[in-house]
Amino acid sequence: MARRTREERRQDYLDAGVELLTEQAAARPDPGLAFAHVRVADVAARAGVTKGALYHLWDSQEAYWHDLLEFMLDDGRLAGMPAVADATLELAEATDDLPTPVEWADFIFDRFKDDPTFFARIGMLSYLHDETVNPDLDEEFRASLAEFESMVATSVRELGRRPRPGTDLRDFSAAVAALMHGFCLEHRNDPGRTADVVEHGRPQSLFASCVTAFIDAFTEPDPDADDVVTSPDRPGEL
């Protein structure tokens, strides 16, 4: 068997770090400072090599963490809202009709509330103060939000609504994204804090109730729409 190249070994060790980071996110109640729990010794053990093999490529634990973060950014592994977009498409393909906002919100919350990779992405927020990676993180999060905003724009049109004067869909998208992060963290700390509520005679997630309230707060019926839908609980892609 041919000896693996330096770059191939580097890829192996970074892949092992991603695995450990995801597992740590699942095991720990607080995803902050996520990389602090990914030690070179553990990465080496996962990869089946000695610590020296990693220190042959990185001068320090901190250097490995920096390259691991860059690796996740370059590989698109931190893209939170695109993951939500993919889940939305999966939901749409599984249903005959376009999901209502409540159906979408219930599905998304159920999908990500216990997803360790989602919490690993949230954990990256604790590194925004690091000037060496802040620009990359900021670019990644802005790109993620832009993709989600595009999906929201389509959904609002399908609902026969438009942004209220003084607001825009970027505001709405940012609010929903922040809400989802917050609710998932609250659920992780104590599921009782995010218990279902009853709306219109049926149970739904508290997240879904907040999303419909956001729709009403940020948008209004569009009189020029072909089919005006007055209730945000009616079909749309959200």
HUZIMO-V694586 format. One line per field, one symbol per residue. ss: DSSP state (h for helix, s for strand, l for the rest). psi: psi as a letter, one per 20 degrees, with the letter a starting at -180 (. if undefined). Layout:
# HUZIMO-V694586
ss->???
psi->???
This chain:
# HUZIMO-V694586
ss->lllllhhhhhhhhhhhhhhhhhhhhhhllllllhhhhllhhhhhhhhlllhhhhhlllllhhhhhhhhhhhhhhlllllhhhhhhhhhhhhhhhlllllshhhhhhhhhhhhlllhhhhhhhhhhhhllllllhhhhhhhhhhhhhhhhhhhhhhhhhllssslllllhhhhhhhhhhhhhhhhhhhhhlhhhhllsssllssslhhhhhhhhhhhhhssslllllllllllllslll
psi->pqpqrghggggghhghggghgghhhhhphoiqlhhijnqhghggghikrrhhhhihhphrghhggghgghghghjjijnghhhhgghghgghhiqhrpqrhgggggggghgihkohhghhghhhhijhioihighggggghghghhghhgggggggghikrrqqpirrhgggghggghgggghhgghhgohhikqqrppkjqqrqhgghhghhhghhirrpoiiqgnpohpijrpri.
